[in-house]
Amino acid sequence: MQDSFAILSDAEKLLSPEDFNPLLGKLQSIRKKYKSTYFHAHENNVGGKVDWTKLTQVTGSATYHKLRKLKNVELLNKRKFIEVENQISALASLQCSSFKVDILDKNVTCTKCGFPKGFKNENPDFQISRLDEKVRSIYEDWENTLLAELENYRGNLQYLSPDERTLIEVVIRSSHLPESIEDSLVIALNNLFRELEIVEVTPTLFLESVFKESQVMDYRTFDDRIKKIMQKLVTGKDLSKVRIKLAQQE
Ligand SMILES: [Zn+2]
């Protein structure tokens, strides 16, 4: 299309008015054909004939929202989803509405989007339905991965806060992720999947360390002693991975 238009404009420049006149009808007919072809290609591929609502249905779907939240679960592999997000934004950026055929009187292509610039020569409706399928399949994949990992990390459940544990136990019991994913669940999952460092504290050692030197003290001394014990226990450890555990009574 673009080539034929380029030849057409060259022809207009090269021909003298006498030569041009007999050809005028033919040229006009080629121009008309080009305009019509371009207009339809534009409308079918990036313009009003594309069902753009289908794309907003994909990005507005509960599944897509859940993926956007789950993306923050460190254990999951995000590569495929990031690809989908990029493809969605690339496709959405092609959308060009209110194109008028008259623009082609003075321009070879649409002045707004320059179609076919950036267009991958693939039917957008087809691209949208493929993205929709990808979103569903990534969700299925992530859900299965998480359910399997919940089993693998079951032993870590005891180190979560009671609220976090409840959230995870609901997922384990139902064998499904909830209808909507809240940040609190994402945090609980990240905490569960952390390679935790368990620091055990025995009550005897704890009490002895605090009260060894004196059994009565002011608050500041009490506070200092506890801090000193804790520092000794966690020294050299990654504090975000440390969980303090009450040791079995010796
Ligand atoms: Zn356009």
Residues whose N, C-alpha, C, O or C-beta is under 5 A from the ligand:
A	BS01	ZN	C96 F99 C110 K112 C113 G114 F115
